[in-house]
């Protein structure tokens, strides 16, 4: 591997690692942070209210993520992949740190919304940069490995919380999120722009609007691809990101942070294997059937974990299986979207498809929180929301495989 290629991959990989870390921090400290902020505002912090406000902030986060992904995907095609990565990494780092200064639920929601804009924008530039750097037979593996960075970031956040963060205020965890800002500076100094983007730079002037994504030759990958991303995101934020809260109410222990941290580590370990496994399974049975397999596995593991497992030790194994499927499925998007569009539309298409569904998917965590509020049970709420994965398996059948990178 050439040094320049390695640096490009490393920059995109670390950007996605810290993307994940900053996104995960809120899920880990949500219950503690909201209880503290609600108490500060003189409100009673019941499970139902924490669920309601927690779901609302999750939803705002997804809307910000969608906006950032769509807008910065377009920007990455206009000004380049590397510049876009630097801007977005700096954005999500700074506002994660500012979340530590929140004095009420509204302020926390605003800071998380802006953080999400940067997180959403980073993926479009990073996945496109990696796809254009590794066009040969190593591309699928490189793209799967890139997506596994999310698991690394999840693990880092969980590990820090498990070993250090649980002994300090929840604000400490958000302050750690400022660290990636250093990466943005270093990345811009040492990483060169995509040769593919530089070669076709003049072609980017042809992009007049997002209407091009709906031209006949791109219609299937745009509509079906965006729908699949919607399902995966809806399930992840409507089901998986409630695991820390789920464990908080399942385990009756004073040392709840220990159990939440350990559960997050098991979930993340399964996700790490799933991200990498997706690429190998894809090579064997194709992208379409691999999506079906991962969506059905996500549904079955969600129901099993939230409705039937009540022993904590067994739950840890179940969460590893859940992470394998409903996190692992995201590798399919970093593999498929960059190859589904020509160079001048690549980051725009990848950013649009991966993120536009997040606006609708933002109802996922709010729906889970609302059902929790009505039923008084996170267990029932999360298992009911997981039925979205069955729909994902069905629409996967209609995906047409395209590859403009061959």
C-alpha positions as CSV (number, residue, x, y, z in Angstrom):
1,X,0.0,0.0,0.0
2,X,1.3,3.4,-0.9
3,X,2.0,5.9,1.9
4,X,-0.5,8.4,0.5
5,X,-3.2,5.7,0.3
6,X,-2.5,4.6,3.8
7,X,-2.8,8.2,5.1
8,X,-6.1,8.7,3.3
9,X,-7.5,5.6,4.8
10,X,-6.1,6.3,8.2
11,X,-7.6,9.8,8.2
12,X,-11.0,8.7,7.1
13,X,-10.9,5.8,9.6
14,X,-10.0,7.9,12.6
15,X,-12.6,10.5,11.5
16,X,-15.2,7.8,11.7
17,X,-13.8,6.4,15.0
18,X,-14.3,9.8,16.7
19,X,-17.6,10.2,14.9
20,X,-18.8,7.1,16.7
21,X,-17.2,8.1,20.0
22,X,-18.9,11.5,20.1
23,X,-22.2,10.0,19.0
24,X,-22.1,7.2,21.6
25,X,-21.3,9.4,24.5
26,X,-24.8,10.7,24.8
27,X,-26.3,7.2,24.8
28,X,-24.0,6.2,27.7
29,X,-24.8,9.2,29.9
30,X,-28.3,9.9,28.8
31,X,-30.1,8.7,31.9
32,X,-27.7,10.3,34.3
33,X,-27.5,13.6,32.4
34,X,-31.3,14.0,31.9
35,X,-32.0,13.1,35.5
36,X,-29.5,15.8,36.5
37,X,-30.8,18.5,34.1
38,X,-34.5,17.7,34.9
39,X,-33.7,18.0,38.6
40,X,-31.9,21.3,38.0
41,X,-35.0,22.6,36.2
42,X,-37.2,21.5,39.2
43,X,-38.9,18.6,37.2
44,X,-39.5,15.1,38.5
45,X,-37.2,12.7,36.6
46,X,-39.3,9.5,36.2
47,X,-38.4,6.7,33.8
48,X,-41.2,7.9,31.4
49,X,-39.9,11.5,31.3
50,X,-36.3,10.5,30.8
51,X,-37.5,8.3,28.0
52,X,-39.6,11.1,26.4
53,X,-36.9,13.7,26.5
54,X,-34.1,11.2,25.7
55,X,-36.0,10.1,22.6
56,X,-36.6,13.7,21.6
57,X,-32.9,14.6,21.7
58,X,-32.0,11.4,19.8
59,X,-34.5,12.5,17.2
60,X,-33.0,16.0,16.9
61,X,-29.6,14.4,16.6
62,X,-30.7,12.3,13.6
63,X,-32.3,15.3,11.9
64,X,-29.0,17.2,12.3
65,X,-27.1,14.1,11.0
66,X,-29.3,14.0,8.0
67,X,-28.8,17.7,7.2
68,X,-25.1,17.4,7.6
69,X,-24.8,14.2,5.5
70,X,-26.8,15.6,2.6
71,X,-25.2,19.1,2.6
72,X,-21.6,18.0,3.1
73,X,-22.0,15.2,0.6
74,X,-22.7,17.9,-2.0
75,X,-19.9,20.1,-0.6
76,X,-17.4,17.1,-0.8
77,X,-18.1,16.9,-4.6
78,X,-17.6,20.7,-4.9
79,X,-14.5,21.4,-2.8
80,X,-13.0,18.0,-2.3
81,X,-13.1,15.1,0.1
82,X,-10.2,16.1,2.3
83,X,-11.3,19.7,3.0
84,X,-14.8,18.4,3.8
85,X,-13.5,15.9,6.3
86,X,-11.4,18.5,8.1
87,X,-14.4,20.9,8.4
88,X,-16.8,18.2,9.7
89,X,-14.4,16.6,12.2
90,X,-13.7,20.1,13.7
91,X,-17.5,20.8,13.9
92,X,-18.6,17.7,15.7
93,X,-15.6,17.8,18.1
94,X,-16.2,21.4,19.3
95,X,-19.9,21.0,19.8
96,X,-19.5,17.7,21.7
97,X,-17.3,19.6,24.1
98,X,-19.9,22.4,24.4
99,X,-22.5,19.8,25.4
100,X,-20.7,19.6,28.7
101,X,-21.7,23.2,29.4
102,X,-25.5,22.4,29.1
103,X,-27.6,23.9,31.9
104,X,-31.0,22.5,30.7
105,X,-32.5,19.9,28.3
106,X,-33.0,22.5,25.5
107,X,-29.3,23.5,25.5
108,X,-28.2,19.9,25.4
109,X,-30.6,19.2,22.5
110,X,-29.2,22.2,20.5
111,X,-25.6,21.2,21.1
112,X,-26.3,17.6,20.1
113,X,-28.1,18.8,16.9
114,X,-25.1,20.8,15.7
115,X,-22.7,18.0,16.7
116,X,-24.8,15.7,14.5
117,X,-24.4,18.0,11.4
118,X,-20.6,17.4,11.6
119,X,-21.0,13.7,12.2
120,X,-23.3,13.2,9.2
121,X,-21.0,15.2,6.9
122,X,-17.9,13.3,7.8
123,X,-19.2,9.9,6.5
124,X,-19.9,11.1,3.0
125,X,-16.5,12.5,2.4
126,X,-14.7,9.6,4.2
127,X,-16.5,6.7,2.5
128,X,-16.0,8.3,-0.9
129,X,-12.3,9.0,-0.3
130,X,-11.7,5.4,0.7
131,X,-13.7,4.0,-2.3
132,X,-11.8,6.1,-4.7
133,X,-8.4,5.2,-3.2
134,X,-9.0,1.4,-3.3
135,X,-10.7,0.8,-6.6
136,X,-9.3,-2.7,-7.1
137,X,-10.4,-6.0,-5.4
138,X,-9.4,-4.6,-2.0
139,X,-12.1,-1.9,-2.1
140,X,-14.9,-4.0,-0.4
141,X,-12.5,-5.1,2.4
142,X,-11.3,-1.5,2.8
143,X,-14.9,-0.2,2.9
144,X,-15.9,-2.8,5.5
145,X,-12.8,-2.0,7.6
146,X,-13.7,1.7,7.4
147,X,-17.2,1.0,8.8
148,X,-15.7,-1.1,11.6
149,X,-14.2,2.2,12.8
150,X,-17.7,2.9,14.2
151,X,-17.3,-0.1,16.5
152,X,-13.8,1.1,17.6
153,X,-15.3,4.5,18.5
154,X,-18.1,2.9,20.3
155,X,-15.7,0.7,22.2
156,X,-13.5,3.7,23.1
157,X,-16.5,5.6,24.5
158,X,-17.7,2.6,26.4
159,X,-14.2,1.8,27.7
160,X,-13.6,5.3,28.9
161,X,-17.0,5.4,30.6
162,X,-16.5,2.0,32.1
163,X,-13.0,2.7,33.5
164,X,-13.0,6.4,34.2
165,X,-16.1,8.3,33.2
166,X,-18.5,6.6,35.6
167,X,-16.5,8.0,38.5
168,X,-17.0,11.6,37.4
169,X,-19.8,13.8,36.2
170,X,-21.5,13.1,32.9
171,X,-20.0,16.4,31.7
172,X,-16.6,14.8,31.8
173,X,-17.5,12.4,29.0
174,X,-18.6,15.2,26.7
175,X,-15.3,17.1,27.3
176,X,-13.4,14.1,26.1
177,X,-15.2,14.6,22.8
178,X,-13.1,17.7,22.0
179,X,-10.0,15.5,21.3
180,X,-10.8,14.8,17.6
181,X,-10.5,18.5,16.8
182,X,-6.7,17.9,16.8
183,X,-7.2,15.3,14.1
184,X,-8.9,17.8,11.8
185,X,-5.8,20.0,11.9
186,X,-3.3,17.2,11.3
187,X,-5.4,15.6,8.6
188,X,-5.6,18.8,6.6
189,X,-1.8,19.2,6.7
190,X,-0.6,15.7,5.7
191,X,-3.4,14.0,3.6
192,X,-3.6,14.6,-0.1
193,X,-6.8,15.0,-2.0
194,X,-8.4,12.1,-3.9
195,X,-6.7,11.7,-7.3
196,X,-10.0,10.6,-8.8
197,X,-11.6,13.9,-7.6
198,X,-8.8,16.0,-9.0
199,X,-8.9,14.2,-12.3
200,X,-12.6,14.8,-12.7
201,X,-12.7,18.1,-10.9
202,X,-14.1,20.0,-13.9
203,X,-17.0,17.5,-14.1
204,X,-18.4,18.7,-10.8
205,X,-19.6,21.9,-12.4
206,X,-22.3,19.8,-14.0
207,X,-24.0,19.2,-10.7
208,X,-26.8,21.7,-10.6
209,X,-29.1,20.1,-8.1
210,X,-30.1,16.8,-6.3
211,X,-32.5,16.1,-9.2
212,X,-29.7,14.2,-10.9
213,X,-30.0,11.5,-8.3
214,X,-33.4,10.8,-9.7
215,X,-32.4,10.4,-13.3
216,X,-33.4,7.0,-14.8
217,X,-30.0,5.5,-14.5
218,X,-29.7,6.3,-10.8
219,X,-33.3,6.0,-9.7
220,X,-33.2,2.5,-8.3
221,X,-30.0,3.0,-6.2
222,X,-31.3,6.3,-4.9
223,X,-34.8,5.2,-3.8
224,X,-34.1,1.6,-2.7
225,X,-30.7,2.5,-1.2
226,X,-32.1,5.4,0.8
227,X,-34.9,3.2,2.0
228,X,-32.5,0.6,3.3
229,X,-30.4,3.3,5.0
230,X,-33.6,4.6,6.6
231,X,-34.5,1.1,8.0
232,X,-31.0,0.5,9.4
233,X,-30.9,4.0,11.0
234,X,-34.4,3.8,12.4
235,X,-33.6,0.4,14.0
236,X,-30.2,1.5,15.3
237,X,-31.5,4.6,17.0
238,X,-34.9,3.3,17.9
239,X,-33.6,0.0,19.3
240,X,-29.8,-0.4,19.8
241,X,-29.1,3.0,21.3
242,X,-31.6,2.3,24.0
243,X,-29.5,-0.5,25.3
244,X,-27.8,1.6,28.1
245,X,-31.2,2.8,29.3
246,X,-32.6,-0.8,29.0
247,X,-29.8,-2.2,31.1
248,X,-30.2,0.6,33.6
249,X,-33.7,-0.5,34.4
250,X,-33.2,-4.2,34.0
251,X,-30.3,-4.6,36.5
252,X,-31.1,-3.7,40.0
253,X,-27.7,-2.6,41.3
254,X,-26.1,0.4,42.9
255,X,-23.2,0.0,40.5
256,X,-25.3,0.4,37.4
257,X,-22.6,2.2,35.4
258,X,-20.5,-1.0,35.6
259,X,-23.3,-3.1,34.0
260,X,-24.1,-0.5,31.4
261,X,-20.5,-0.1,30.4
262,X,-20.0,-3.9,30.1
263,X,-23.1,-4.3,28.1
264,X,-22.0,-1.6,25.7
265,X,-18.6,-3.3,25.3
266,X,-20.3,-6.7,24.4
267,X,-22.7,-4.9,21.9
268,X,-19.7,-3.2,20.3
269,X,-17.6,-6.3,20.1
270,X,-20.4,-8.0,18.1
271,X,-20.7,-4.9,15.9
272,X,-17.0,-5.0,15.1
273,X,-17.2,-8.6,13.9
274,X,-20.4,-7.7,11.9
275,X,-18.8,-4.8,10.1
276,X,-16.0,-6.9,8.8
277,X,-18.1,-10.0,8.2
278,X,-20.4,-8.1,5.9
279,X,-17.7,-7.6,3.3
280,X,-16.8,-11.3,3.2
281,X,-20.5,-12.4,3.1
282,X,-21.1,-9.9,0.4
283,X,-18.4,-11.5,-1.8
284,X,-20.1,-14.9,-1.4
285,X,-23.8,-14.1,-1.9
286,X,-24.0,-10.5,-3.2
287,X,-25.0,-7.2,-1.7
288,X,-28.8,-7.8,-2.0
289,X,-28.9,-11.2,-0.1
290,X,-26.4,-9.9,2.5
291,X,-28.8,-7.1,3.3
292,X,-31.6,-9.6,3.7
293,X,-29.6,-11.8,6.0
294,X,-28.5,-8.9,8.3
295,X,-31.9,-7.3,8.5
296,X,-33.7,-10.6,9.5
297,X,-30.9,-11.3,12.0
298,X,-31.4,-7.8,13.5
299,X,-35.1,-8.4,14.0
300,X,-34.7,-11.8,15.6
301,X,-32.0,-10.7,18.0
302,X,-33.9,-7.5,19.0
303,X,-37.0,-9.5,20.0
304,X,-34.8,-12.1,21.8
305,X,-32.9,-9.5,23.8
306,X,-35.7,-7.1,24.8
307,X,-38.6,-9.5,25.3
308,X,-37.1,-12.8,26.4
309,X,-33.7,-12.6,28.0
310,X,-33.7,-11.4,31.7
311,X,-30.5,-13.0,32.9
312,X,-27.7,-10.4,32.6
313,X,-24.9,-12.8,31.7
314,X,-27.0,-14.3,28.9
315,X,-28.0,-10.8,27.8
316,X,-24.4,-9.9,27.2
317,X,-24.1,-12.7,24.6
318,X,-27.4,-11.6,23.1
319,X,-26.3,-8.1,22.8
320,X,-23.1,-9.2,21.0
321,X,-25.4,-11.0,18.4
322,X,-27.6,-7.9,18.1
323,X,-24.5,-5.7,17.5
324,X,-23.3,-8.1,14.8
325,X,-26.5,-7.8,12.8
326,X,-27.9,-4.3,13.3
327,X,-24.6,-2.5,13.4
328,X,-22.9,-4.7,10.8
329,X,-25.5,-3.9,8.2
330,X,-24.0,-0.4,7.9
331,X,-21.0,-1.8,6.1
332,X,-23.2,-2.4,3.2
333,X,-23.7,1.3,2.7
334,X,-20.0,2.2,2.6
335,X,-19.6,-0.6,0.1
336,X,-22.6,0.1,-2.1
337,X,-23.2,3.8,-2.3
338,X,-19.8,5.0,-3.5
339,X,-19.9,2.4,-6.3
340,X,-23.5,3.2,-7.3
341,X,-22.7,6.7,-8.8
342,X,-20.1,8.1,-11.2
343,X,-17.3,10.2,-9.8
344,X,-18.9,13.7,-10.2
345,X,-22.0,12.5,-8.3
346,X,-20.4,10.1,-5.9
347,X,-20.2,11.9,-2.5
348,X,-23.5,13.7,-3.3
349,X,-25.3,10.4,-3.9
350,X,-23.6,8.6,-1.0
351,X,-24.4,11.5,1.4
352,X,-28.0,11.8,0.2
353,X,-28.9,8.1,0.3
354,X,-27.2,7.4,3.6
355,X,-28.7,10.4,5.4
356,X,-31.9,11.6,3.8
357,X,-33.8,8.7,5.5
358,X,-32.5,9.9,8.9
359,X,-35.2,12.7,8.8
360,X,-37.9,10.0,8.8
361,X,-35.7,7.7,11.0
362,X,-35.5,10.5,13.6
363,X,-39.0,9.4,14.6
364,X,-37.5,6.0,15.7
365,X,-36.0,7.1,19.0
366,X,-38.9,9.4,19.7
367,X,-41.4,6.6,19.0
368,X,-39.5,4.3,21.3
369,X,-39.5,7.0,24.0
370,X,-43.2,7.7,23.4
371,X,-44.2,4.1,23.6
372,X,-42.1,3.8,26.8
373,X,-44.0,6.8,28.1
374,X,-47.4,5.2,27.3
375,X,-46.6,1.6,28.3
376,X,-44.1,2.4,31.0
377,X,-41.7,-0.2,29.5
378,X,-38.6,0.2,27.4
379,X,-38.6,-3.6,26.9
380,X,-41.9,-3.6,25.0
381,X,-41.2,-0.3,23.1
382,X,-37.8,-1.4,21.7
383,X,-39.0,-4.9,20.6
384,X,-42.1,-3.4,18.9
385,X,-39.9,-0.8,17.0
386,X,-37.6,-3.6,15.8
387,X,-40.3,-4.9,13.4
388,X,-39.0,-2.2,11.0
389,X,-36.2,-4.7,10.1
390,X,-38.7,-7.1,8.4
391,X,-39.6,-4.3,6.0
392,X,-35.9,-3.8,5.4
393,X,-35.4,-7.4,4.4
394,X,-38.3,-7.1,2.0
395,X,-37.2,-4.0,0.1
396,X,-33.7,-5.4,-0.1
397,X,-35.0,-7.8,-2.8
398,X,-35.5,-4.9,-5.2
399,X,-32.0,-3.5,-5.0
400,X,-30.1,-3.5,-8.3
401,X,-26.4,-3.9,-8.0
402,X,-24.4,-1.1,-9.8
403,X,-20.6,-0.5,-9.9
404,X,-19.2,2.6,-11.4
405,X,-15.8,1.9,-9.8
406,X,-15.0,-1.2,-11.9
